[in-house]
């Protein structure tokens, strides 16, 4: 099961077998009002749990949306 890390920072290293995504989300109220107020989240998804990139991409978007609300406006893979 995918989990959201608390406040702890996670360093990117080669020994972690994860997909890393930067997910930008906007709240529905901001979008309707024409404001661009985005929240950036770094989401790490285990390759062992989600080996397909498409599945990991969807999980990253869903996790960021669940935590911050609103809708994802961009999901950018970190290579």
Order of alpha helices (4+ residues) and beta strands (2+ residues): beta-alpha-beta-alpha-beta
